[in-house]
């Protein structure tokens, strides 16, 4: 009996030691090794090299990287050639907006479990004083509306989340006014905001604006299709329509528009839009058909809010 017990004891010790050895054999790749193995992240890897971010690549961390795919860089107009022409400082500025700070002490890597929220919540980045916004929609996770296509890739000094868009630091876009002006596609909507005395406030505060494009305003017909028609509106009517396209509850990204959500607009309490088709269609009480969400501008984050283009005019109740 003693021999059997001794044999079992030896077996158990052997199994435990074997398990420990297996755990000790797990070696996490460093950032260079991980990125070099990902063909779709070669531009991001080249950008890190260009920015000379050795303290982040080799430092103790933990760092949380948001890594845009090659296609995301191409969509943003950044190629290997244009990257070579940028200064190291400019590339570093862009990349620091793609590294999240930990709110924990001691610091921890930011995993997608921290992104679960009804609306996108702010998170500090390594670009001093600049925030990114994390959120969830269904089983997907987002940062500034960019979808995380490959989450929670652990490296030796942190974690990498692969995203499908390059996120622009908000100061480069300016405020909500600047975003609308620079787009060149919202002249009539700007006229409506001006007629309603809503335009001036968009330099400060915090807003989310659903901005019908000029083609959408023209398609809506009179009085929205011409500057003359808009300027002929009463201030009360111009205000009713313009404020139905605005929210002051914070920064709402595309992932925050979800079916069944009826956010109150700046027209007042219970003056809400309807959201359908997995957040891709919007409508007001008097819209005969839903309006497509997103277009020339989507998740355009500025210093004081977010702008989204929409393909129609939202019609509030009378």
C-alpha positions in Angstrom: 0.0 0.0 0.0 2.9 2.3 0.9 4.5 1.5 -2.4 1.3 2.4 -4.3 0.9 5.7 -2.4 4.6 6.5 -3.1 4.1 5.8 -6.8 1.0 8.0 -6.9 2.9 10.8 -5.1 5.7 10.6 -7.6 3.2 10.7 -10.5 1.4 13.7 -9.2 4.7 15.6 -8.6 5.8 14.7 -12.1 2.6 16.0 -13.6 2.8 19.2 -11.7 6.4 19.8 -12.7 5.5 19.0 -16.3 2.6 21.6 -16.1 5.0 24.2 -14.7 7.5 23.6 -17.4 4.8 24.0 -20.1 3.7 27.3 -18.5 7.3 28.5 -18.3 7.7 27.7 -22.0 5.1 30.2 -23.1 7.0 33.2 -24.3 5.1 36.3 -25.6 6.4 38.0 -28.7 7.6 41.5 -28.5 5.9 44.2 -30.6 8.4 43.9 -33.5 8.0 40.2 -33.7 4.2 40.3 -33.6 4.0 43.1 -36.2 6.5 41.5 -38.5 4.3 38.4 -38.7 1.2 40.4 -39.6 1.2 41.2 -43.4 -1.7 43.5 -43.0 0.1 45.7 -40.4 3.3 46.4 -42.4 2.5 50.1 -42.9 1.8 50.4 -39.1 5.1 48.7 -38.4 6.9 51.0 -40.9 5.3 54.0 -39.2 6.6 52.9 -35.8 10.1 52.6 -37.2 9.8 56.0 -38.8 8.6 57.6 -35.6 11.6 56.1 -33.7 9.4 54.9 -30.8 11.9 52.6 -29.2 10.8 53.5 -25.7 7.4 52.2 -26.5 8.5 49.2 -28.5 11.1 48.0 -26.0 9.9 49.8 -22.8 8.3 47.9 -19.9 4.8 49.1 -20.6 2.2 47.8 -20.5 1.2 49.7 -23.7 -2.2 49.4 -25.5 -1.7 49.8 -29.2 -4.5 50.6 -31.8 -3.0 49.3 -35.0 -4.7 50.4 -38.3 -4.5 47.8 -41.1 -2.7 48.6 -44.4 -6.1 49.2 -46.0 -6.9 51.7 -43.3 -3.8 53.6 -44.0 -4.5 53.5 -47.7 -8.0 54.9 -47.1 -6.5 57.7 -45.1 -4.2 58.6 -48.0 -1.1 57.3 -46.2 1.2 55.1 -48.3 4.7 53.8 -47.9 5.9 56.7 -50.1 4.0 59.4 -48.3 5.1 57.9 -44.9 8.7 58.3 -46.0 8.1 62.0 -46.8 6.6 62.7 -43.4 8.8 63.9 -40.5 9.5 61.5 -37.6 7.7 64.1 -35.4 4.5 64.1 -37.5 4.4 60.3 -37.6 5.0 60.1 -33.9 2.2 62.6 -33.2 -0.3 60.5 -35.2 0.8 57.2 -33.6 0.7 58.5 -30.0 -3.0 59.0 -30.6 -3.1 55.2 -31.2 -1.7 54.3 -27.8 -4.2 54.2 -24.9 -3.2 55.1 -21.4 -4.2 52.8 -18.5 -6.5 54.3 -15.8 -5.2 51.7 -13.4 -2.4 52.0 -10.9 -0.2 50.1 -11.5 -0.9 50.4 -15.2 -2.7 47.6 -17.0 -3.2 46.8 -20.7 -6.6 47.9 -21.9 -8.6 44.9 -23.0 -12.0 44.9 -24.8 -13.7 44.0 -21.5 -13.1 47.6 -20.5 -15.0 48.9 -23.6 -18.4 47.6 -22.7 -20.7 50.6 -22.4 -24.0 51.9 -23.5 -22.4 54.9 -25.1 -18.7 55.5 -26.0 -16.6 56.5 -23.0 -13.4 58.5 -23.0 -9.9 57.2 -22.5 -6.7 59.1 -22.3 -4.1 58.5 -25.0 -0.3 59.0 -25.1 -0.9 62.1 -27.1 -1.0 64.5 -24.1 -4.4 65.9 -23.2 -6.1 64.1 -26.1 -8.9 61.6 -25.6 -10.1 58.6 -27.6 -13.6 57.1 -27.1 -14.3 53.4 -26.6 -17.6 51.7 -27.1 -19.4 48.5 -28.0 -22.1 47.5 -30.5 -23.3 43.9 -30.4 -20.3 41.7 -30.1 -18.0 44.3 -31.8 -15.8 46.9 -30.1 -14.9 50.4 -31.4 -12.5 53.3 -30.7 -13.7 56.6 -32.2 -16.1 54.6 -34.3 -13.2 52.5 -35.8 -14.0 48.8 -35.4 -11.5 46.5 -33.7 -11.2 43.7 -36.3 -8.7 41.7 -34.2 -8.8 42.3 -30.5 -6.6 41.5 -27.5 -3.4 40.4 -29.2 -1.0 40.1 -26.2 2.6 41.0 -26.7 5.5 41.0 -24.1 4.9 44.6 -23.0 1.3 45.2 -23.7 -1.6 44.5 -26.1 -2.5 45.2 -29.7 -6.0 45.9 -31.1 -6.2 45.9 -34.9 -8.6 48.6 -36.2 -10.1 49.2 -39.6 -9.4 53.0 -39.7 -6.7 55.5 -38.9 -8.0 57.8 -36.2 -7.3 61.5 -36.7 -6.2 63.5 -33.6 -9.2 65.9 -33.1 -7.1 69.0 -33.0 -6.1 68.3 -36.7 -9.8 68.5 -37.6 -10.6 71.5 -35.5 -14.0 72.2 -34.0 -17.4 71.2 -35.4 -17.7 74.4 -37.4 -14.4 73.7 -39.1 -15.3 70.1 -39.9 -18.5 71.3 -41.6 -16.8 74.1 -43.5 -13.9 72.1 -44.7 -16.1 69.3 -46.0 -17.4 71.6 -48.8 -20.6 69.5 -48.9 -22.7 71.1 -46.2 -23.2 74.7 -47.5 -27.0 74.5 -47.3 -27.1 72.9 -43.8 -24.7 75.6 -42.6 -27.1 78.2 -44.0 -29.9 76.5 -42.0 -27.9 76.6 -38.8 -27.0 80.2 -39.4 -30.7 81.1 -40.0 -31.6 79.4 -36.8 -28.8 81.2 -34.8 -27.3 77.8 -34.0 -24.1 78.2 -36.0 -22.1 80.4 -33.7 -22.3 78.0 -30.7 -20.5 75.2 -32.6 -17.1 76.6 -31.8 -17.4 75.5 -28.1 -19.5 73.1 -26.0 -19.9 69.5 -26.9 -22.1 68.4 -29.8 -22.9 65.6 -32.1 -24.3 66.8 -35.4 -26.1 64.9 -38.1 -25.4 67.0 -41.2 -27.4 66.5 -44.4 -25.2 66.9 -47.4 -26.0 69.6 -50.0 -27.3 66.8 -52.3 -29.6 65.6 -49.5 -30.9 69.2 -48.9 -31.6 69.6 -52.6 -33.4 66.3 -52.8 -35.6 67.3 -49.8 -37.0 70.1 -51.9 -38.2 73.6 -50.9 -37.4 75.3 -48.7 -34.2 73.4 -48.0 -32.9 73.2 -51.6 -31.8 76.8 -52.0 -30.2 79.6 -49.9 -33.2 81.8 -50.7 -35.6 79.2 -49.5 -33.7 78.7 -46.2 -33.4 82.4 -45.6 -37.1 82.7 -46.1 -37.8 80.3 -43.3 -39.0 81.7 -40.0 -36.4 81.6 -37.3 -38.7 79.3 -35.3 -39.0 76.8 -38.2 -35.3 76.9 -39.0 -34.5 76.3 -35.3 -37.0 73.4 -35.1 -35.3 71.6 -38.0 -31.7 72.4 -37.3 -31.8 71.4 -33.6 -33.5 68.1 -34.6 -30.1 67.3 -36.2 -28.1 68.0 -33.1 -27.3 66.4 -29.7 -25.7 68.0 -26.7 -25.6 64.8 -24.6 -22.0 64.1 -25.6 -20.0 62.6 -28.5 -22.1 59.9 -30.3 -20.2 57.7 -32.7 -21.6 55.4 -35.3 -21.5 52.4 -32.9 -23.7 54.4 -30.4 -26.6 54.5 -32.9 -28.3 51.2 -32.2 -31.7 49.8 -33.1 -34.4 51.0 -30.6 -32.3 53.9 -29.5 -34.3 57.1 -29.4 -31.9 59.8 -28.3 -33.4 63.2 -27.5 -32.2 65.8 -29.8 -31.6 69.5 -29.0 -35.1 70.2 -30.0 -36.1 69.2 -26.5 -37.0 66.2 -24.3 -38.8 63.4 -26.1 -38.0 65.0 -29.5 -36.2 62.0 -30.7 -35.1 60.2 -33.8 -35.7 56.5 -34.7 -32.8 54.2 -35.3 -33.2 51.0 -37.3 -31.3 48.6 -39.6 -28.5 48.0 -37.1 -28.0 51.7 -36.6 -27.6 52.4 -40.3 -31.0 54.1 -40.9 -32.5 57.2 -39.1 -35.9 58.8 -39.2 -37.9 61.6 -37.6 -41.7 61.4 -36.9 -42.5 63.0 -40.3 -40.0 61.2 -42.5 -41.9 58.9 -44.9 -38.8 56.7 -45.4 -35.6 56.2 -43.3 -32.4 58.1 -44.1 -29.0 56.5 -44.6 -26.5 57.3 -41.9 -22.9 58.1 -42.8 -21.4 59.3 -46.0 -18.7 61.8 -46.8 -18.3 62.3 -43.0 -18.7 59.6 -40.4 -17.3 59.6 -36.9 -15.5 62.9 -37.7 -14.2 63.8 -34.2 -13.2 67.4 -33.6 -12.2 69.3 -30.6 -15.8 69.8 -29.4 -17.8 67.0 -30.9 -18.6 64.6 -33.7 -20.0 65.2 -37.1 -21.8 62.6 -39.3 -23.2 63.2 -42.8 -26.7 61.9 -43.5 -28.4 61.4 -46.8 -31.6 63.3 -46.0 -33.3 65.9 -43.9 -34.7 64.6 -40.6 -38.3 65.8 -40.1 -39.5 66.5 -36.6 -43.1 66.5 -35.5 -45.0 69.7 -36.2 
